Amino acid sequence: MDFEDTPEEAAYRARVKRWIADKAPAGAQGGRKPATPAFIAEAKVWQAIKADDGFAGIRRPKAWGGGGGTMMEDIIFTQEEEAAGLNYGVFMIGIGMCVPTVLAHGPDEVKVELVTPTIRGEKIWCQLFSEPSAGSDLAGVRTKAVRDGDGWLINGQKVWNSFAHRADYGLLLTRTNPDKPKHKGLTMFWVDMHDPAIEVRPIHQASGDSEFNEVYITDLRLSDRHRLGEVDDGWAVALTTLMNERMSVMSSTRKPNWEEIMGLARAVSGPNGGLLQDSGFREQLADWYVKAEGVRFTRFRLLTDISRGGEPGPAASVGKIINSTQLQEIGSAGVELQDQFGIIDDEQVSAMEAIFQTAFLYSPGARLGGGTDEIMKNIIAERVLGLPGDVRLDKDTPFRDLPTGVR
Ligand SMILES: Cc1cc2nc3c(=O)[nH]c(=O)nc-3n(C[C@H](O)[C@H](O)[C@H](O)COP(=O)(O)OP(=O)(O)OC[C@H]3O[C@@H](n4cnc5c(N)ncnc54)[C@H](O)[C@@H]3O)c2cc1C
């Protein structure tokens, strides 16, 4: 395992640092904030600056507007961008997940139309996969696409679709053949989110924000050029998207972690003086520290593999499950430490710009999105530890014959 950059990586990091210091727009305030129109406008300005100098979509091919770089360069750039407070997250689904899917499964004329504007930040994407009865069991989607002359007629409902209310394009997973087993009768399409047949209804969250949505599709007509991959082979296309979703988890971190809660604890008194003298709190802090270090070293191991030309494997799931659980524990503890002031989640007023309140409200979602804790544990058990697989009784049954309340 390597703990340091290679000489080439160190040189690249130094170049990126200088470039960011030189080009960062004055007053830019990235970070994980609600995707308001003003925030998106700011994100688009930064993305265009990056694209002009080959730092947008770094590991996507130059022919389609990317930087033609390596995954390691992409990770280093993202780390430096985050450190400079210029990470916006708005293009993560488009560039991180949908672009590689279009590049792997779309015809060239569609790549020309979709990929370069996405990498330049001109187009925002959403992922239209989950449905009310298909989340962890994603192959159970019921949104129906049927042949309609040379094209397709699509009806159905999606849910929890991040950024759908701001998106220009969507990646849509549909059922085309209910006579085949559930993984074998799916087909993927890309859609124009401004089509009147698509209705987006934002979901109001506990935080007061609306970051994800319900999406209703009624008699949407698509030409066959909207299809990605073969008919009934949409599961393979979805796996490309999901694999890239896991990779994107690799390069970003979320705060607060043990350092931030230690900072907060310094200001709080306990029964024997400062809270940092309290043995119960110290024990909990040590536990968070150990887990954070474990994740950090797991990340080093994965980065070492990537730096040597490998791909991030299922071990990334270890980081996802520990990070999101820890985020919830620390968010919750931070709110509690602030006593009655914990209820105020205004970043102008609350301690440390309300990072604990934000984490408290957001973290339950982090344990579900991109694969729930239990699904991550299944992946770790089966693919990291080599334990026997989860019982999958329905994998050979035609989808039409699976028991359900409504058909
Ligand atoms: C913040 C956030 C953003 C999201 N963004 C998107 C998006 O942009 N696009 C999109 O399509 N979807 C999105 N989702 C949806 C997300 O993919 C699903 O919520 C997730 O896959 C879980 O599916 P579900 O909600 O249907 O829960 P279910 O799959 O119904 O799970 C319910 C419970 O059962 C458990 N469970 C299910 N199967 C098993 C099993 N085999 N073994 C053990 N336990 C199991 C789960 O762990 C969970 O606790 C997002 C969700 C969140 C929270």
The ligand as an ORCA input file, in Angstrom:
! r2SCAN-3c Opt
* xyz 0 1
  C     -30.484     10.370     -0.964
  C     -31.009      9.391     -1.986
  C     -30.813      9.649     -3.329
  C     -31.308      8.754     -4.276
  N     -31.138      9.059     -5.594
  C     -31.670      8.232     -6.532
  C     -31.579      8.578     -7.915
  O     -31.049      9.624     -8.287
  N     -32.132      7.752     -8.817
  C     -32.764      6.588     -8.451
  O     -33.242      5.878     -9.337
  N     -32.881      6.232     -7.151
  C     -32.349      7.035     -6.182
  N     -32.464      6.708     -4.851
  C     -33.178      5.487     -4.479
  C     -32.257      4.420     -3.898
  O     -31.517      3.809     -4.927
  C     -33.150      3.435     -3.143
  O     -33.737      4.125     -2.062
  C     -32.363      2.277     -2.612
  O     -31.882      1.469     -3.658
  C     -33.249      1.399     -1.676
  O     -34.423      1.057     -2.300
  P     -35.839      1.289     -1.580
  O     -35.886      2.702     -1.091
  O     -36.899      0.841     -2.541
  O     -35.821      0.343     -0.324
  P     -36.048     -1.282     -0.329
  O     -35.227     -1.889     -1.398
  O     -37.538     -1.506     -0.353
  O     -35.466     -1.654      1.060
  C     -36.211     -1.582      2.292
  C     -35.361     -2.219      3.379
  O     -35.153     -3.621      3.087
  C     -33.763     -3.928      3.083
  N     -33.458     -4.946      2.063
  C     -33.850     -4.937      0.750
  N     -33.339     -6.019      0.109
  C     -32.611     -6.713      1.017
  C     -31.838     -7.908      0.944
  N     -31.709     -8.593     -0.198
  N     -31.226     -8.331      2.090
  C     -31.346     -7.629      3.259
  N     -32.069     -6.494      3.373
  C     -32.687     -6.024      2.265
  C     -33.089     -2.617      2.727
  O     -31.743     -2.585      3.157
  C     -33.957     -1.591      3.464
  O     -33.581     -1.501      4.816
  C     -31.997      7.578     -3.875
  C     -32.210      7.330     -2.519
  C     -31.721      8.223     -1.578
  C     -31.982      7.925     -0.139
*
